[in-house]
Amino acid sequence: MFESLQAVPADPILGLSIAYKNDENPSKVDLGVGVYKTETGETPILKSVALAQRQRIETETTKTYIGSAGDAGFNDKLAKLVFGEGNPVLARQCTVSTPGGTGALRMAAEFIKRCNPGATIWVTDPTWANHNALFNAAGIQVKSYRYFDKDNSSVDFAGMMDALQSVPKGDVVLLHACCHNPSGADLNQAQWLAFAELAKEKGFTPLIDMAYQGFGDGLDEDAFGPRTLAATLPEFLLTTSGSKNFGLYRERIGALTLVGENSTRVAILSSVIQNVARCIYSMPPAHGAAIIDIVLGSTELTELWKTELAEMRGRIHELRSLLVDKLHARQDKKDFSFITKQYGMFSFLGISKEQVHRLKDEFSVYMVDSSRMNVAGINHSNVDYLADAITKVL
């Protein structure tokens, strides 16, 4: 049986990590993999998370199963974090824990198949590299719609809305809640309102991928999109992740939220999505969910976490401005000011594939071929070297 298989090419981003590790250049710069890094290049455990984990270890008394929906405390607190305390939508939603944000997306795909086996999922052009492969693996057709204007390095909102006019009722439109990966270009509030009205008019169902809440403008500001949809639409799907804003990358904790028309409908949705989970992985990981539950259940730890999150967000904003200043001090061929108008860890540098390869081959600066860079990989020690390298390949 196995002899019929052929080797699968390495994931481009993970392949970059291997090449970076094997590079002996002491000045090498890693702008590839999407993890937050400190000034010293580390991805630390947050203090709030460490304290919660210690409490968890000291008080945990069993390792028994927690059920297909996962930790109820985590599910409840995460929904409130997204929608806001007291939001009426909390009474007509169900949230289940999943193995990371990727697991939440696969769960969403399987749920969509049960609702409408012929549905197409429409994704932004461009989108996170794994979206297409993930949905295709679930047997769902994927199409893209206009989103990013490469010439202006901003959202092509007119083009996006025009493209979505043709999405049929019953199809699903995926949209990033904030900190668009890979472009960093987000909708503003007026655009979210217009998108919600279009979804209501056309009858397509939004699937909101929210992997970076708190990394854009703030926890509440970044949730404007989902909260707008909750106030406008009878139903939509939302995936979230604890990897970035809690730094729990390897704990694999995410969630899928289903918003329904009323509490009666949601009870049905809850039974279906738990059955979906049972058929895929049965029970979700518990440790990461318990840590988040403890953090959000403690006023002191929540405030500490918000402070730490604000520090990460502020550092990324600072690095964006710093890189642009360094580049503009060295050259006037290209205006890089768009980088300061984008959000989250990612931006396209806006250079060609050949220039990206030159950065790697000549200067040991690593980023994916599209020129997507992880801004968090920049620090005060490498920014001058990076700016010099970019300038030389322009």
N, C-alpha and C positions, 0 to 999 in steps of 0.2 A: 504493500500500500504506500509506504512512505517514499519509495524510490521515484515516484512520479512528481515529487515536489521540486521546485526550483527556488534558489535563494531569493529572498525579497530584498530589494535595495534598502540600505539604512535610511532611517528618517533624516532628512537634510539637517534639521536643527540639532538632533542628537549627534549626528555625524560631525558637525562643527565642534561640538564639545570634545569629542575624541581627538580631533585634529589640534584643537587648542591645547589640550593637556600634553600632547606629544611635541608641541612646539617648544624649542629650547631658547627662543628669543626672550631675554629678560624684560623687554619692553612690550610684550604681547598684550593685546587688549581683547577681552571677550565681550562682545555686544550681541551674542546669539541667544542663548537659552533665557526664557522669560522668568527669571526669579529676581527678587529684590536683593540688592547687595549694599553693604555699608561702604563707607569711605575706604575701608581696608579690604574690600572685596569679599567679605563674609556674608552669609545669610543666617543671621543669628535667631535663636529662640527668643521671642518677645518676653520681656519680664513678666507681663501679665499672664502670659501663657505658662511660663515656668512656675509661677505661684499657683495657678489653677491646677497644673499637672501634679504638683507636690500634694495639694489638697486631695486630688483624685486618688493618688496612690495610697495616701494615709487613710482614706475613708472607704475605698472600694472593698466590698465584701464578697463579690461573686463575679464570675465570668460567664454566667449563663446567657442564653439568647435574649435579645431585647425585642424581637418581633420584626416583621418585614418593614414596618413603617419607620423603625429606628427609635431613637430617644425622643420621647414626647416633649420633654422640657426644651431640648435643643430645637425641635421643629417649631414649637410655639414662639420661642424667643427670636429665632431667625426670621419668621414671618413678620414679627413686630419690628425687627430691625429694618426690614425692607419696606414695609408699608406704613410704619409709624404706629405708635401706641394709640389705641382707640379708633383706628381706621375701620369704618363699617365693613370693608372687604374682608376683614379677619373672620367674620362670621360665615363667609361663603368661599372659603379656600381650604385646601388640605395640603400639608407639606410632609414629604417623606425624606428621610436621610438616604443618601446615596454614596457609593464609592467615588468621591470626588466630583468635581464639576463635569468631567467627562462621562462619568457614570450617570449623572443626572441627564445629560444630553441623550445618551443611549436609551435611558428610561423614557424620555420624552418621545423619542423616535418610535419605540415599541408601543407606547400609549397612542400615538397618532395613528399607527397602523391599525389598532383596534377600532379607533373611531372612524377612520376613513382609509381603507387599504390602498386606495388610488391617489391619495394626497401627494402633492409635490411640496417639498420644503424649499423656499426661496431664501438664498443667503446673500449677504452684501458682497459686492465685487470691489475690493478683495475681502476675504474673511480669514478667520483663524484657519490655519492649514489643515487641521484635523476635522473640521466640520464636514467637508465633503466625504472624506473616507469613512467617517463614523456613520453618517446617515446612509451612505451607499451600502455599508456592511449590514445595516439593518434592513436593507431591501427597499429603501425609499428613494425615489427619484429626486435629484437636487438640481435646481436651476439658480442662476444668479441674477441680481438686479443692480442697476447702476447705483453707486454710492459715493465713490471717492473720485474727485477731480484731480488727476495727477499734475495738470498744468498749474493749478492754483493751490495744490496741497491742502484741499479743504473738502467738506461734504458737498457733493453735487446734489443739493436737495431738490432742485427743479427736475433734474434727470431721474432722481430716485422716485419722486411722486408720480412722474409720468410713466415710469416703468411699472410701478405697482398698480396702475389703473387696469392693467390687463391680467392681474392675478385673480383667478376664479374663486368664487365662494367655495369653502371647504379646503382650500390650500392653506399652507402655513408660511408665514413670513418671519424669518429669524432676524432679530435686530439686537445689537449690543447695547446694553443699558448705559454704559459709560466706558471711557478709556478704550475705545475701539482698537481691537487687535486684528491687523497689524498697523493701522495708520495713525492712531491717536486722535483722529478727527471725529468729534461727537456732534449729535444734534443739539441745538439750543432748545429752550423751553417752548418757544413758539412753534418750532418744528415738531416737537413731540406732540403738541396739541393737534397740529394738522395731521400728523400720522395717525393718531388715535381716531380722529374723525373719518379719515379715509378707510381705516379698518372697519369701522362701524358701517360706513356706507357700502363698502364692497363685500363685506362678509367673510373676509379671510381672517385667520386666527393668528395673532402674534405669538411668537416664541421668543422670549427675552432672555438673552445670555448675559448674566450679571456676575462676572468673575472678579471684578475689581472695585466693588463698592468701597468708597472712602479714599480711593487713589486719585480721583478726579478733582472735584471741588469740595467734597465733604460727604459724610454719610447721608445726610438728608438730601443734599443737592444732587448727588449721584442717583438717588432713587426717584427723581422726578418723573422719569419715563414710566416705570412700573406703576407709580401712584396715579399718574394721569390715565393710564389704561384701566386701572381699577375703578376710576370714577366715570369712565366712559363706556366700557365694554362689558358684556355679560360674561365673557369667558376669554381666558388666554393662559399660556404656560410660561413658567419662569424657572430658569436654572440658576443656582448660586454655588459659590465655592468658598471654602475656608482656607484655601491654599495661600492666597496672596495677603488678604487683610488680617489674617491671624498667623500667617507664616507657617501653616500646618501642611506644607507641601506633601511630605511623605506619609502623613496620617490618612490621606485620601478621604476627606470629608467634604461632601457637597449636599445639595438638596434640590428636589424638584417640587415646585409649588403649582398646583392646579387651581385656577380661579373659575368657579362655576356661577350659574345664574342665581342659585339660592342654596340654602343649607341642605335641602332635600336632595338636590342634584349632586351636591358635593359629597354626600354620604355614598352615593353610587360611584363617583369618581374615586373616592378613597378605597373602596373595595376593589375596583379594577386595578388601580396602580399598585396596590399591595400584592395582587395576584401576579402582575407583571414582574415585580421584584422577586417574588417567590420562584418564578420560572427562570430567572436569570442568575441571581446570586443568593437568593433566599433571605439572608440577613445582612444588613450593612455594617461597616466597621463602627465600633462604639467609642473608642478612646478619644478621637478628635472631637466628636460630637459632645462628649462629656466635658471636655476642656472648655469648649465654647459655651456650653450651658452654665458652667461654673463662672466664667468670666462675665457673661451677660446677666447672671443672677446675683452678682455682687456689685453694689454701687461703687465701691472702692476700686475693684478690678476693672470695671467698665470704664471708669474715668482714666485709669492708668493706660488701658488699651487705646482709648481714644487719643490720648496724648502721644502714644507711640505711633499710632497710625498717622496722626497729623505731622509728626516729625518725618516719617517716610515720605508722605505726600509733599511736604515742603521741600525736602531735599531734592526730590525729582524735579520740581518746578525750578529750583535754583540751578540744577545741572543743565536744564534746557537753556536757561538764559546764559549760563557760563559758556557753554559750547558755542552758542550763536555769537556771543561777543568775541570769542577767540577766533572764530572763522572769519568774521567781518573785519577783524584787525589784520588779517593776513591776505585777504583777497577781495575783489569786487566783481568777480565773474558771476557769482550766484548769490542770490538773496536767500538766506536761511532763516529769516525771521519767522517763517511759518511754524518752526519747531516750538517756539514759545507760545503759540496759540493752540497747541494740542495738549492732550491729557493722558495721564497714565504712564506706563513704562515704555511704550513703543511709539516710534515715528519712522516714517520712511525718510531716508537721507535724500532721496531724490536724485540718485546717480545711477549710471548704467550697470548692467551685470559685469561688463568688462572692468569697469572702475572698481566694483566690489572685489573682483578677483585680484586686481592689482593691490588693493589694500591688504588682502590676505597674503599674497605671494611676496610682496615687497616690504610690507611693514608689520606683518603678523597682527593685523586688525581683522577680527572675525565678526561677520554678520551674514545673514542669509542673502541669497542672490537678488532678492527684490529690493535690497538696501534697507530692510527693516532692521532697526537697531534697538537694543534694550538700553534705554537712557540710564538705567540704574547701574549699568556696567561702567559708567564714566565716574571718575573721581578727580580730586584736585592734583593727584600725582600723575595721572595719565592724560589729562585733557589737552595739554600743550602738544604732547606727542601725537595725540589723535588729530588735533586741528592741523598740525603740520602735514600729517599723512594725507588727510582728506584734501587739503589744498594742493598737494603735489599730484594728485590723480585727476583733478578737475580739468 
